[in-house]
């Protein structure tokens, strides 16, 4: 006999004893509360009070920890859906990697040699979208500066302190590589500027979020959370509540704040605390200002909340121009990118955020240095 059947049998036996006792005592009023409780126990079995299953799987892709959570589905069904997502992640990782062999690497090699290269329809769509976002940001989001990223040593799995030659930095800045330098015809891409080196590190994770959401929805997964190194997209809910996630504190372990994500919303953070190296007391992060050629300083982190059809891509790409614009220009950059919900933590730990973002956040500790900017 299974545990559920045994438990049901025991409850029914108790119910019969209560009813028999009532009959033996010839009472008109039976201990109704006892009867109702026992009846509810019978109706609830099996599985009464049990949480619907939460299936989670982790991996390491795009140079970061990735986790996919599925709520309310059987394990075999959730496992199959998540397996398909991780296969897609690996495909995108190989295709979009900035310094390992792959389609993007072949494209960059062709640009450097003044040649054209055949590219897939998916890469065509990605390059066109990234170009539009770059133009919208007035060049602050610029995936064409892969040469500068490499010069600063960030085309590596581990970062060592480097101090590039100032002349080399100036040369790349003066060359002014832009996504608009790329032309695409008949499935082939070429660049009129040989210094264009496409690095989609500020786009790929968000693109992968959107692809994962599409795959899960196609498999009729109604409730899921996709987390790619802090870029997070929500599908549905976590039971009777929204998905609740934390925003990493840029200088302390744990979360700076928490936020509930509704269906289709995504959140992304750009910070100086993961991909960086120190030279003396100076922190050099991977977020490089294309106008100066130097890693951006004066900002610890920028977080944006996005929604809509391309919420994943926007959560990744939109935070970059806000970060590079700095404490003095982030609000204008947010306006250009349509980011109504955004937050910036400056070098001193002061928090600046939009009114929309303030309404959504729950800070983990009392914040004294908080400024709401309309």
PyMOL commands that set and color helices and strands:
alter all, ss='L'
color gray80, all
select helices_A, chain A and resi 3-25+32-44+75-96+103-112+121-136+146-151+166-175+179-181+204-218+311-337+355-360
alter helices_A, ss='H'
color red, helices_A
select strands_A, chain A and resi 54-61+64-71+117-118+182-185+188-191+224-228+231-235+243-248+255-261+266-271+276-279+282-285+299-306+342-346+351-353+361-363+370-372
alter strands_A, ss='S'
color yellow, strands_A
deselect
rebuild
show_as cartoon
